[in-house]
Amino acid sequence: MSLLKELAALGAWLWRNPAPALALAGIAAVLAYFYGLVHPFMYGVESTAVWAWKAWNPEGDQSYGMLVPIIAIWLFYFHREALKKAEPGGFGLGIVSVCAGILLYVLAIRSLNPRMAMASIPLVLYGGVRFAWGRAAARVVLFPCMFLFFAIPVSALEQATNNLQFIITGAVGKLTHLVGISILAVGTTLTANDGSFNFEIAEGCSGIRSLTAMTMLTAVYVHLTQDRLWKKLLIFSCSLGFAIVGNIGRIFSIVLLARYYDPKVAAGVYHEYSGFLFFPIAIMAMLFFSQVVNYGVSKSRLSRTPSPLPQTR
């Protein structure tokens, strides 16, 4: 019944606002045609959408990309009430963003660069809403549109995460010494002093998949929970740190299992499924930092609040 009510409300809004509704339908049709039906890539056999679907593969640690459009659609749906309240009043500066997106798309076709074509989608979508619907609606959809940038495959950045392997290895080595485990951390290798196990911290343990996934999660979290731009930027800027903490905790648990139970189990089945520990640890780090930021703000506001005057009879 709730779905029927939502559809009925949507139909009523479309009936009351035919101009922006038609404009938005036109934008959707343009996006579907140029990004789904035109085939400029891979010798004229792949559209932007098909290329992206193939690029979102586990082999390149890019499988998270297929979740980005789904999350973006959910964000549009989440803000549906704000969109309903947005007064139509477009035909403004949105055309600048649309033109920028079109130019980027043309350059992508000329240079056969599908990533550049994907980068043009948020610009066209945001500019189209701004042009057809107005500033208020564009402000609401700004984050969902910009979130689509996460869908662009960035497997080429995998090499940029190599230094994180050394950071994680060193941190795990120090943690093991704190709990009394004798271990030698050299480069990206963790070796027990008694020779019972030897682990190599591979690129996947600090790779682009976990970093991007945590960055995406942090972006959505601050967008939905924080009320000030500076707090959003501060917490989001630490998303890399949350991902590092999550990977350190996961690898530290592998070392603990190898030391106190069985190195083969730790390096085998547990290693395969220990990735599920990454998100709880990283999310706890994110929530803790968020509480620290907001606690400091609350304390600061409380200290500036004047004390009530004493009442006299």
C-alpha positions in Angstrom: 0.0 0.0 0.0 2.8 2.4 0.8 4.3 1.9 -2.7 0.9 2.6 -4.2 0.6 5.8 -2.1 4.1 6.9 -3.2 3.2 6.3 -6.9 -0.1 8.2 -6.4 1.8 11.1 -4.8 4.3 11.1 -7.7 1.5 11.1 -10.2 -0.2 14.0 -8.5 3.1 16.0 -8.4 3.6 15.3 -12.1 0.1 16.5 -12.8 0.6 19.7 -10.8 4.1 20.4 -12.3 4.0 19.4 -16.0 6.8 21.7 -17.2 9.6 20.4 -14.9 8.2 16.9 -15.2 8.5 17.0 -19.0 12.0 18.6 -18.8 13.2 15.9 -16.4 11.7 13.1 -18.6 13.7 14.7 -21.5 16.9 14.7 -19.5 16.3 11.0 -18.6 15.8 10.2 -22.2 18.9 12.0 -23.3 21.0 10.2 -20.7 19.6 6.8 -21.6 20.3 7.4 -25.3 23.8 8.8 -25.2 25.1 6.7 -22.3 23.1 3.5 -23.0 22.4 3.3 -26.8 25.4 5.1 -28.4 28.4 2.8 -28.8 31.6 4.8 -29.1 34.0 2.6 -27.2 35.8 -0.7 -27.9 35.7 -0.2 -31.7 32.1 0.9 -31.7 30.6 -2.1 -29.9 30.2 -0.8 -26.3 28.2 2.0 -24.8 29.3 3.9 -21.7 27.0 1.8 -19.6 28.2 -1.5 -21.0 31.9 -0.5 -20.6 31.2 0.5 -17.0 29.4 -2.8 -16.2 32.3 -4.8 -17.6 34.8 -2.6 -15.6 33.0 -3.2 -12.4 34.6 -6.6 -11.9 36.2 -8.4 -8.9 39.4 -9.0 -10.7 40.2 -5.2 -10.8 38.7 -4.7 -7.3 36.0 -2.5 -8.8 32.9 -4.5 -8.1 31.7 -1.8 -5.6 31.0 0.4 -8.7 27.7 -1.4 -9.5 26.4 -0.3 -6.0 26.9 3.4 -6.7 23.9 4.0 -9.0 21.7 2.0 -6.6 22.8 4.1 -3.6 22.4 7.3 -5.7 18.8 6.3 -6.6 18.1 5.6 -2.9 19.5 9.0 -2.0 17.1 10.6 -4.5 14.3 8.7 -3.0 15.4 9.6 0.5 15.1 13.3 -0.3 11.8 12.9 -2.1 9.9 15.1 0.4 12.3 17.9 0.0 12.1 17.6 -3.8 8.3 17.8 -3.6 8.5 21.0 -1.6 11.0 22.6 -4.0 9.3 25.3 -5.9 9.9 25.1 -9.7 11.9 28.0 -11.1 14.6 26.9 -13.4 16.1 28.1 -16.7 19.1 29.5 -14.8 22.8 28.7 -14.3 22.1 25.0 -14.7 22.8 25.3 -18.4 26.4 26.0 -17.6 26.8 22.6 -15.9 24.9 20.9 -18.7 27.2 22.5 -21.3 30.3 21.4 -19.3 28.9 17.9 -19.2 28.2 17.9 -22.9 31.7 19.2 -23.6 33.3 16.5 -21.4 31.2 13.9 -23.2 32.4 15.1 -26.6 36.0 15.1 -25.5 35.5 11.5 -24.2 34.2 10.4 -27.6 37.0 12.1 -29.4 39.7 10.6 -27.1 37.9 7.3 -26.6 38.0 7.7 -22.9 35.0 6.1 -21.2 35.9 7.3 -17.8 35.7 10.8 -19.0 32.2 10.0 -20.4 31.1 8.7 -17.0 32.4 11.9 -15.3 30.1 13.9 -17.5 27.0 12.2 -16.2 26.8 14.0 -12.8 27.3 17.3 -14.5 24.5 16.8 -17.0 22.2 15.4 -14.4 22.8 18.2 -11.9 22.7 20.9 -14.5 19.5 19.5 -16.0 17.7 19.5 -12.6 19.0 23.0 -11.9 17.9 24.2 -15.4 14.5 22.4 -15.4 13.5 22.6 -11.8 15.4 25.4 -10.1 17.9 26.1 -7.4 16.1 24.6 -4.5 15.7 21.2 -6.2 19.3 21.3 -7.5 20.6 21.9 -3.9 18.7 18.8 -2.8 20.1 16.5 -5.6 23.7 17.9 -5.5 25.1 15.2 -3.3 23.3 12.2 -5.0 24.6 13.6 -8.4 28.2 14.1 -7.2 28.1 10.6 -5.5 28.0 9.1 -9.0 31.6 10.0 -9.4 32.4 7.0 -7.2 31.1 4.8 -10.0 34.1 5.7 -12.2 36.6 2.7 -12.2 39.9 3.7 -10.7 41.9 0.5 -10.8 44.9 2.4 -12.1 45.2 4.0 -8.6 45.9 0.6 -7.1 49.6 1.2 -7.3 49.1 4.4 -5.3 48.1 2.3 -2.3 51.4 0.5 -2.1 52.7 2.7 0.7 49.7 1.8 2.8 51.0 -1.8 2.9 54.1 -0.6 4.8 52.0 1.5 7.2 49.7 -1.4 8.0 52.6 -3.8 8.4 54.4 -1.5 10.8 51.2 -0.8 12.8 50.4 -4.5 13.2 54.0 -5.2 14.2 53.7 -2.6 17.0 50.3 -4.0 18.2 51.7 -7.5 18.4 54.5 -6.3 20.6 52.0 -4.6 22.9 50.2 -7.9 23.5 53.4 -9.8 24.0 53.7 -11.6 20.6 57.2 -11.8 19.2 57.0 -10.9 15.6 59.3 -9.3 13.0 57.8 -6.7 10.7 60.0 -6.0 7.7 58.7 -4.2 4.6 55.3 -5.9 4.0 56.1 -9.1 5.7 55.1 -10.3 9.2 57.2 -13.2 10.5 56.9 -14.9 13.8 60.2 -15.1 15.7 59.6 -18.8 16.3 59.0 -19.4 12.6 55.5 -20.6 13.1 54.0 -18.3 10.4 55.0 -15.8 7.8 52.4 -13.5 6.2 52.8 -11.1 3.3 50.6 -8.0 3.3 49.3 -8.0 -0.3 47.9 -5.1 -2.2 44.4 -6.3 -1.6 44.8 -5.9 2.1 45.2 -2.1 1.7 43.8 -1.8 -1.8 41.5 0.6 -3.6 38.4 -1.5 -3.0 38.4 -1.1 0.8 39.6 2.5 0.6 36.9 3.5 -1.9 34.2 1.5 -0.1 35.0 3.3 3.2 35.2 6.7 1.4 31.7 6.1 -0.1 30.3 5.0 3.2 31.7 8.0 5.0 30.4 10.4 2.4 26.9 9.0 2.8 27.2 9.1 6.6 28.2 12.7 6.9 25.7 13.8 4.3 22.8 12.2 6.3 24.0 12.9 9.9 26.1 16.1 10.0 24.5 19.6 10.1 27.6 21.7 9.3 29.7 21.7 6.1 33.0 21.9 8.1 32.1 18.8 10.1 31.2 17.0 6.9 34.5 17.9 5.3 36.5 17.1 8.5 35.0 13.6 9.0 35.1 12.8 5.3 38.8 13.8 5.0 39.6 11.2 7.6 37.9 8.3 5.6 41.3 7.1 4.5 42.3 6.8 8.2 39.1 4.8 9.0 40.0 2.4 6.2 43.5 2.0 7.5 42.2 1.3 11.0 39.8 -1.3 9.6 42.6 -3.1 7.7 45.0 -3.0 10.6 42.3 -4.6 12.8 41.6 -7.3 10.3 45.2 -8.3 9.8 45.9 -8.1 13.5 43.1 -10.6 14.1 44.7 -12.9 11.6 48.0 -12.7 13.5 46.3 -13.4 16.8 44.5 -16.5 15.3 47.8 -17.7 13.9 49.6 -17.3 17.2 47.0 -18.7 19.5 45.2 -21.2 17.3 46.4 -22.4 13.9 48.5 -20.6 11.3 47.0 -22.7 8.5 43.4 -21.7 9.5 44.5 -18.1 9.9 46.1 -18.0 6.4 43.4 -20.0 4.8 39.7 -19.9 5.5 39.8 -17.2 8.1 41.8 -14.9 5.8 39.2 -15.4 3.0 36.3 -14.3 5.3 38.1 -11.9 7.5 37.2 -9.1 5.1 33.9 -9.0 7.0 35.7 -7.6 10.0 37.0 -4.6 8.0 33.7 -2.7 8.0 32.7 -3.1 11.6 36.2 -1.9 12.8 36.3 1.0 10.2 32.7 2.1 11.0 33.5 2.1 14.7 36.5 4.3 14.1 34.3 6.6 11.9 31.5 6.8 14.6 34.0 7.4 17.4 35.7 10.3 15.5 32.2 11.7 14.7 31.3 11.7 18.4 34.6 13.4 19.2 33.9 16.2 16.7 30.3 16.7 17.8 31.2 16.4 21.5 33.8 19.2 21.1 31.2 21.4 19.4 28.6 20.7 22.1 31.1 21.5 24.9 32.1 24.7 23.1 28.5 25.9 22.7 27.7 25.0 26.3 30.6 27.1 27.6 29.4 30.1 25.6 25.9 29.8 26.9 25.4 32.5 29.6 24.3 31.3 33.0 20.7 32.2 34.0 20.4 35.2 36.3 19.5 34.3 39.9 15.8 34.8 40.7 14.9 37.1 43.5 11.7 37.2 45.5 
